[in-house]
Amino acid sequence: MAKEVSFPKEKIKILLLEGIHQSAVNEFHKKDYVSIDRHKGAMSEEELLACIENYHVIGLRSKTNLTAPVLEKAKKLMTIGCFCIGTNQVDLKKATELGIPVFNSPYSNTRSVAELIIGNSIMLLRGIPFKNKYMHEGNWQKTANNSYELRGKTIGIIGYGHIGTQVSVLAESMGLKVIYYDIEPKLPLGNASVVDTMEELLQKSDIVTLHVPATPQTKDMFGEKEFAQMKEGAVFQNLARGNVVDIMALADALKSGKVSGAAVDVFPKEPKQNGPGFESELVGLDNVILTPHIGGSTQEAQENIGGEVAVKLTGFLDNGSTLGSKTVPEISLSVQQNTRRVLHIHHNVPGVLTEINSMLSKHNVNILGQYLKTNETIGYVVLDVDANADLDLIEDLKKVNHTLKTRILY
């Protein structure tokens, strides 16, 4: 029998943007969430400001930006789902200040990205980009010059995280020697070897591939100096983040022949919608594979991402679990029987928990379980109390000093 909830599921309005996969909708329906609005495209800030106050949950991918003004207006917003690996499109500082959990899917598309890296490596070492161009121009150029197998070559992976390690496994199975560099100690998989410096990696690698996050430290981390350190005629790939590579420096290295070929999937400036409008110094170079930020865009990845993020969102909505949240402290919870569950998100200052407990005492409520987690900005407390506790308790909890959000879940 379904638990009585303080806010019926059919009244929770969900907005899904940018063609989020049907698997997300299926997961919401499975958990009895039925009020779902879907849009194929992204929304501008102006469009969001016009509608966001109507929704309790929003799901988006990489083209919609949830800015501070949008979040400020989203008075009903309970949680946010980024159906992609990153959360750069959300003002996380503001979401944290407002006590809104933000979830994403950091690992669901790792296989898709890794496969494209291997595919690009084959195409670049065989010189396929310019051979393909010649064929489309009606030219027949059958030659083995500057055409090489993967087997026996060295691939250098910069950033040995989830995608980097997946590339490592696939590369080794193709007969490549794998070396990697990471700023943090990482255990190698298979026969991969760690190198002490990025310079050493660049000097030894026939293929260089980047798998680093977008941080202040990685911005423009790869430029003229790094291309100069690469082996003569090596190939280069960036399927990580657009702002980690100096594109002009890459174009110069390609034109000079220092880098024999490149595959780039991410760019410092990317169009907000499909169609004309893409510009780059790499356009027109016949030794470059350009793809429109689709490294993780396979049907399998989108299906996995849809299900994973929807599970996290419904986990918070159903039982208060914040495992995987980028803003609210992480608490993993199970559903408890014969209790009422109280969620309270507040500024992380002394005395809040004492005041909460005082309110519970005022209402003669017995605490059966209590969970508290804090970060630098906010605290999150979950209380399991007597099943017969008065729902009016919520009004007093809202009056607790420094409260951001509170709810009697069931």
C-alpha angles and dihedrals in degrees: 000000000000117000120249107253129200091227115034116234094232089064094055106101118210126196118199118188138186099032097296109196122270089242088076092053090047090053092050091049091048088057091047098255105141108159098090127151115195129197125184095211139049123268127233122230089257092053092047093049088055096055113014096093089067096061136080096189131029127190123192143157128218105303101060117079121208100204128188093262091052093049092046090057094046094090094160096044112127102172144353129222122203104198093204138060098272139055099202091116092066125072093237093183091058093041089053092048089052094046096242116150113227119201132187141168107247099173111028096096099043094109092050093053093044093052091052090051090055092044092050091048091057093046093048097046090049092048091237098153095066094033088055090048092052092050092052087052090055095255123136112210110168108176141129093216112128090000117127143174123240092230113103096011124119122242117198115206117199107199114028100206129120096307095036092054092047089053087049093056095046093044094052091050088056092055098260123141108236126213126167143188127204132166089229126056110264128180113238122241119225112334096336116136129212120226125207099230139026089234090060090050092050093050093052103039129096088187124034119193128180124219106166132129125248106262134141087260095054098045107121089349090148116057145123094319094051095046088051089055094054123101114269108268096009120145126238134208134189116185093143117078130336097229097056095077131060098229094198090054090051091049090052092049090051094048092049093049093240086119111037096200144349142201117206125181101164130053140191089244121029129181116255093225141024119274135051121350107082114131130176141149086241095064112113097020107129095208095060132089109209120192127177102244093288100132091119097027104111126125090244093052094046091049091050093046092048093054096041097051093042089053090053092048094048089044089061094041094047104039109000096254113158099181107149095019116149094202116024115058113268119256123167111210139178126208112267122210125229094015141098115235121216122196119199125178116185145156110284099249130129120272102030096108090047091054091047091052089048090055091050090051090050089058092044091242119161117218113227097175137004130193124184131180129167140187129189093283111028144018128220121203126182119194128193107201139169112310091232094054113138114259087217086075087085092071092058092045089056088059094057109118115261094016115159102174134351134176140169098229099192 
